[in-house]
Amino acid sequence: MTSHTHGRRPTLEDVARRAGVSKSTVSRVINGEPKVRAEVVEQVRQVVAELGYVPNQAARQLVTRRTGAVAVVASQPQNRLFLDPFFDCLLRGVRRELAEHGSQAVLLFLDDPDDYTGVADYLAGGHVDGAALFSLRPGDRLHEMADRLDIPVVFGGRPLLRDGDTVRAHAYVDGDNRGGARQAVQHLVALGRTRIATITGPYDQEHSAAERLAGYRDVLPGAEPELTERADYTEQGGAQAMAALLDRRPALDAVFAASDLMATGALRTLRERGRRVPHDVAVVGFDDLTEITESTDPPLTTVHQDVERMGRLMARLLFDQDARPPSVVVPTRLVRRQSA
């Protein structure tokens, strides 16, 4: 039998038309999927051979949902994220888990609002098997983008939504932020500290920051507002926040910083102001990132969360859609060192 494709390369449609079956049936046969009758499989294979049809690899990847790539999308400038050891550790976990599934990470950064359209088009274009979304803010357009995607999506950290927002529920992986903060502040109380301040993250923008502030308030519901200073999860932000707290409340005797980076900045300011740690001021951080805790002076007491494991869990959820729970919350524990 001769081909009726008139010299052009035969297509999936040609095979389906000649075999008298649907294009989806041809795809299932070509990809070796079960539940296709043996006689249909034989018929399609015969037509494929007669026409000399060669599956287009890109099209085949889209049909099988296996491009071998997963998007990691961060809605913050890349120069800031790559300076953040937390993101570095989280990304390491994602990449290691993906490697075990034969996939790799494609990093996409949203430095400004103009990037959203391009990223949305890329994610919807069949280039990746799933997407891990990080650093989401309330009202972030990534929420809306995630709702429209026809690929598995998992959030790094529980999304913080604005009042009235209605978005589809997606899987997320987070640490026990509130419980960990409670442990930190309870430890400071147990040490006999009575004027305990906190350096928070951007609690109006990130769920983790809001939860860590809530944990502080759980233990100290009557704490003065002047003992709370908002920062941005950076070392410089922690240093400036510590200075502001000391200016307002010079007699404070402890501080819970909602990240190790901010705690490092706080330690620097305390040293510059002549305050001894922990004799004058006890300091507790959050994350327990080796890159930081091994280099602080004194060694930092902090709340441990397994950040690399969180990254692995995110990637795992993308590949286990049927069995995945709506969320995974990783437990935290206090690690005592010399700063408190």
C-alpha positions as CSV (number, residue, x, y, z in Angstrom):
1,M,0.0,0.0,0.0
2,T,1.4,3.4,-0.9
3,S,1.3,6.5,1.2
4,H,-1.2,9.2,0.3
5,T,0.7,12.0,2.1
6,H,2.1,13.3,-1.3
7,G,5.7,13.5,-0.3
8,R,5.2,15.3,2.9
9,R,6.1,13.9,6.3
10,P,3.2,11.7,7.5
11,T,1.4,13.0,10.6
12,L,-0.5,11.6,13.5
13,E,-3.7,12.6,11.8
14,D,-2.7,10.6,8.7
15,V,-2.2,7.5,10.8
16,A,-5.5,7.9,12.6
17,R,-7.4,8.5,9.3
18,R,-5.8,5.5,7.6
19,A,-6.3,3.2,10.6
20,G,-9.9,4.4,11.2
21,V,-9.3,5.4,14.8
22,S,-9.0,8.6,16.9
23,K,-5.7,10.5,17.3
24,S,-5.8,9.8,21.0
25,T,-5.9,6.0,20.3
26,V,-2.9,6.3,17.9
27,S,-1.0,8.2,20.7
28,R,-1.8,5.5,23.2
29,V,-0.5,2.8,20.9
30,I,2.6,4.7,20.1
31,N,3.3,5.4,23.8
32,G,2.7,1.7,24.7
33,E,-0.2,2.5,27.0
34,P,-2.4,-0.4,28.2
35,K,-6.2,-0.8,27.6
36,V,-6.0,-0.7,23.8
37,R,-7.4,-3.9,22.1
38,A,-4.8,-6.1,20.6
39,E,-6.3,-5.9,17.1
40,V,-6.3,-2.1,17.2
41,V,-2.7,-2.1,18.4
42,E,-1.8,-4.3,15.4
43,Q,-3.8,-2.2,13.0
44,V,-2.2,1.1,14.1
45,R,1.3,-0.4,14.0
46,Q,0.8,-1.7,10.5
47,V,-0.3,1.7,9.3
48,V,2.6,3.4,11.1
49,A,5.0,1.1,9.2
50,E,3.2,1.6,5.9
51,L,3.3,5.4,6.1
52,G,6.8,5.5,7.6
53,Y,5.4,7.6,10.4
54,V,8.0,8.8,12.9
55,P,6.6,10.3,16.2
56,N,7.6,13.9,16.8
57,Q,9.5,13.9,20.1
58,A,8.2,17.2,21.2
59,A,4.6,16.2,20.5
60,R,5.2,12.9,22.1
61,Q,6.4,14.6,25.3
62,L,3.3,16.7,25.5
63,V,1.1,13.7,25.0
64,T,2.9,11.7,27.8
65,R,3.3,14.7,30.1
66,R,6.9,13.8,30.4
67,T,9.1,16.7,29.3
68,G,11.7,15.8,31.9
69,A,11.6,19.3,33.3
70,V,9.8,21.0,36.3
71,A,9.6,24.8,36.6
72,V,10.7,26.4,39.8
73,V,9.1,29.9,39.8
74,A,10.1,32.6,42.3
75,S,8.3,35.9,42.5
76,Q,11.2,37.8,43.8
77,P,14.4,39.2,42.1
78,Q,16.9,36.5,41.5
79,N,19.8,38.5,42.9
80,R,18.1,38.5,46.3
81,L,17.0,34.9,46.2
82,F,20.5,33.6,45.4
83,L,21.9,35.4,48.4
84,D,19.4,33.7,50.6
85,P,20.7,30.4,52.0
86,F,17.2,29.2,52.8
87,F,16.2,29.3,49.1
88,D,19.5,27.7,48.2
89,C,18.9,24.8,50.6
90,L,15.2,24.5,49.5
91,L,16.2,24.4,45.8
92,R,18.9,21.8,46.5
93,G,16.2,19.5,47.9
94,V,13.9,20.1,44.9
95,R,16.7,19.4,42.4
96,R,17.9,16.2,44.2
97,E,14.4,14.8,44.3
98,L,13.8,15.7,40.6
99,A,17.1,13.9,39.7
100,E,15.8,10.7,41.2
101,H,12.7,11.0,39.0
102,G,14.9,11.7,35.9
103,S,13.9,15.3,35.7
104,Q,15.6,18.7,36.1
105,A,14.6,22.1,37.3
106,V,14.0,25.1,35.1
107,L,14.3,28.3,37.1
108,L,12.0,31.1,36.3
109,F,12.2,34.5,38.1
110,L,9.6,37.2,38.2
111,D,11.7,40.3,38.7
112,D,8.9,42.7,37.7
113,P,5.3,42.6,36.7
114,D,6.1,42.4,33.0
115,D,7.6,39.0,33.5
116,Y,4.2,37.4,34.4
117,T,2.9,37.0,30.9
118,G,6.0,35.4,29.6
119,V,6.2,32.9,32.5
120,A,2.5,32.1,32.3
121,D,2.8,31.4,28.5
122,Y,5.8,29.2,29.1
123,L,4.1,27.2,31.9
124,A,1.0,26.7,29.8
125,G,3.0,25.8,26.7
126,G,3.7,22.2,27.5
127,H,7.4,22.7,28.3
128,V,7.3,21.4,31.9
129,D,5.6,18.5,33.8
130,G,4.8,20.6,36.8
131,A,5.6,23.8,38.7
132,A,6.9,24.6,42.2
133,L,6.0,28.2,43.2
134,F,7.9,30.2,45.8
135,S,7.9,33.6,47.6
136,L,4.2,34.3,47.0
137,R,2.7,37.5,48.3
138,P,-1.0,38.2,48.9
139,G,-2.8,39.0,45.7
140,D,0.3,37.7,43.7
141,R,-0.8,37.0,40.2
142,L,0.9,33.6,40.5
143,H,-2.2,32.5,42.5
144,E,-4.4,33.2,39.5
145,M,-1.9,31.7,37.2
146,A,-1.7,28.5,39.2
147,D,-5.5,28.1,39.0
148,R,-5.4,28.2,35.2
149,L,-2.6,25.7,34.7
150,D,-3.3,22.2,33.6
151,I,-0.2,20.8,35.2
152,P,0.5,19.8,38.8
153,V,1.4,22.7,41.1
154,V,2.8,22.8,44.6
155,F,3.6,25.9,46.7
156,G,6.7,26.4,48.8
157,G,5.0,27.7,51.9
158,R,1.3,28.1,52.5
159,P,0.0,30.9,50.3
160,L,-1.1,34.0,52.2
161,L,-4.3,35.2,50.6
162,R,-6.1,38.5,50.9
163,D,-9.5,38.6,52.5
164,G,-12.1,37.7,49.8
165,D,-9.6,35.9,47.6
166,T,-11.0,32.7,46.1
167,V,-8.4,30.4,44.6
168,R,-8.3,26.7,43.9
169,A,-6.7,24.7,46.6
170,H,-3.2,23.5,45.7
171,A,-0.7,21.4,47.6
172,Y,1.9,23.1,49.6
173,V,4.8,22.3,51.8
174,D,5.6,24.4,54.9
175,G,7.3,24.2,58.2
176,D,5.5,24.5,61.5
177,N,6.1,28.2,61.7
178,R,3.8,29.0,64.6
179,G,4.8,26.0,66.7
180,G,8.5,26.7,66.1
181,A,8.1,30.3,67.2
182,R,6.3,29.3,70.3
183,Q,9.2,27.0,71.2
184,A,11.7,29.8,70.7
185,V,9.8,32.3,72.9
186,Q,9.0,29.7,75.6
187,H,12.7,28.9,75.8
188,L,13.5,32.6,76.4
189,V,10.8,32.8,79.1
190,A,12.2,29.7,80.7
191,L,15.6,31.4,80.9
192,G,14.0,34.1,83.0
193,R,14.0,36.8,80.3
194,T,11.2,39.3,80.8
195,R,11.6,41.9,78.1
196,I,11.5,39.8,75.0
197,A,11.4,41.5,71.6
198,T,10.9,40.0,68.2
199,I,12.2,40.9,64.7
200,T,9.5,39.7,62.3
201,G,9.5,39.0,58.6
202,P,7.0,40.8,56.3
203,Y,4.0,39.5,58.1
204,D,1.6,41.3,55.8
205,Q,3.1,39.6,52.7
206,E,4.2,36.1,53.7
207,H,2.4,33.4,55.6
208,S,5.5,32.1,57.4
209,A,6.2,35.6,58.8
210,A,2.6,36.0,60.0
211,E,2.7,32.6,61.7
212,R,6.0,33.2,63.4
213,L,4.6,36.5,64.8
214,A,1.5,34.7,65.9
215,G,3.6,32.1,67.8
216,Y,5.4,35.0,69.6
217,R,2.1,36.5,70.6
218,D,0.7,33.1,71.7
219,V,3.4,33.0,74.4
220,L,3.4,36.8,75.1
221,P,-0.1,38.0,74.4
222,G,0.5,41.2,76.4
223,A,3.8,42.1,74.8
224,E,4.1,45.8,74.1
225,P,3.9,46.8,70.4
226,E,7.3,48.6,70.8
227,L,8.9,45.2,71.3
228,T,8.0,44.2,67.7
229,E,10.0,45.4,64.7
230,R,9.2,44.3,61.1
231,A,12.1,43.5,58.7
232,D,12.6,41.6,55.5
233,Y,14.4,38.3,56.2
234,T,17.8,39.8,55.3
235,E,20.9,40.3,57.5
236,Q,20.8,44.1,57.0
237,G,17.2,44.2,57.8
238,G,17.8,42.3,61.0
239,A,20.6,44.7,62.0
240,Q,18.4,47.8,61.4
241,A,15.5,46.3,63.3
242,M,17.7,45.4,66.2
243,A,19.0,49.0,66.3
244,A,15.4,50.4,66.3
245,L,14.4,48.0,69.1
246,L,17.3,49.1,71.2
247,D,16.5,52.7,70.6
248,R,13.0,52.2,71.8
249,R,13.6,49.6,74.5
250,P,17.2,49.8,75.6
251,A,16.5,47.5,78.6
252,L,15.2,44.5,76.5
253,D,16.9,41.3,77.5
254,A,16.0,38.9,74.7
255,V,15.1,38.9,71.0
256,F,13.4,36.2,68.8
257,A,14.4,36.9,65.2
258,A,12.1,35.1,62.7
259,S,15.1,34.0,60.5
260,D,18.7,33.1,61.0
261,L,19.8,35.8,58.6
262,M,18.0,38.5,60.6
263,A,19.4,37.0,63.8
264,T,22.9,37.4,62.3
265,G,22.2,41.1,61.7
266,A,20.8,41.4,65.2
267,L,24.0,39.9,66.7
268,R,26.1,42.4,64.7
269,T,24.1,45.4,66.1
270,L,24.3,44.1,69.6
271,R,28.0,43.7,69.4
272,E,28.3,47.2,68.0
273,R,26.2,48.6,70.8
274,G,28.4,46.8,73.5
275,R,25.7,44.3,74.5
276,R,27.0,40.9,75.5
277,V,25.2,37.8,74.1
278,P,23.7,36.0,75.9
279,H,24.6,37.7,79.2
280,D,22.8,41.0,78.4
281,V,20.6,39.9,75.5
282,A,19.7,36.4,74.5
283,V,19.1,35.7,70.8
284,V,17.1,33.0,69.1
285,G,16.7,32.6,65.3
286,F,14.7,30.4,63.0
287,D,15.6,27.9,60.2
288,D,18.9,26.4,61.5
289,L,20.8,26.9,58.3
290,T,24.3,25.4,58.6
291,E,25.9,28.2,56.5
292,I,24.8,30.7,59.2
293,T,24.7,28.8,62.5
294,E,28.3,27.6,62.1
295,S,29.6,31.1,61.6
296,T,27.9,33.2,64.2
297,D,29.6,34.4,67.3
298,P,28.3,33.1,69.7
299,P,26.8,30.0,68.0
300,L,23.1,30.7,67.4
301,T,20.3,29.0,69.2
302,T,17.6,28.6,66.7
303,V,14.5,26.7,65.5
304,H,15.4,23.8,63.2
305,Q,13.3,22.9,60.2
306,D,14.5,20.4,57.6
307,V,14.6,22.8,54.6
308,E,16.2,20.4,52.2
309,R,13.5,17.8,53.1
310,M,10.9,20.4,52.4
311,G,12.3,20.9,48.9
312,R,12.3,17.2,48.3
313,L,8.7,16.9,49.5
314,M,7.6,19.6,47.1
315,A,9.1,17.7,44.1
316,R,7.7,14.4,45.4
317,L,4.2,15.8,45.5
318,L,4.4,16.9,41.9
319,F,5.1,13.3,40.9
320,D,2.5,11.7,43.2
321,Q,-0.6,13.5,42.3
322,D,-3.1,10.8,43.1
323,A,-1.8,10.1,46.6
324,R,-0.8,13.5,47.6
325,P,-2.4,15.2,50.6
326,P,-3.5,18.8,50.3
327,S,-0.5,19.9,52.3
328,V,2.5,18.8,54.3
329,V,3.7,20.6,57.4
330,V,7.2,19.7,58.5
331,P,7.8,19.7,62.3
332,T,10.3,22.0,63.9
333,R,12.4,21.7,67.0
334,L,14.6,24.1,69.1
335,V,18.4,23.6,68.8
336,R,20.1,25.1,71.9
337,R,23.5,26.8,71.4
338,Q,25.4,29.6,73.2
339,S,23.4,32.6,72.0
340,A,20.5,31.6,74.3
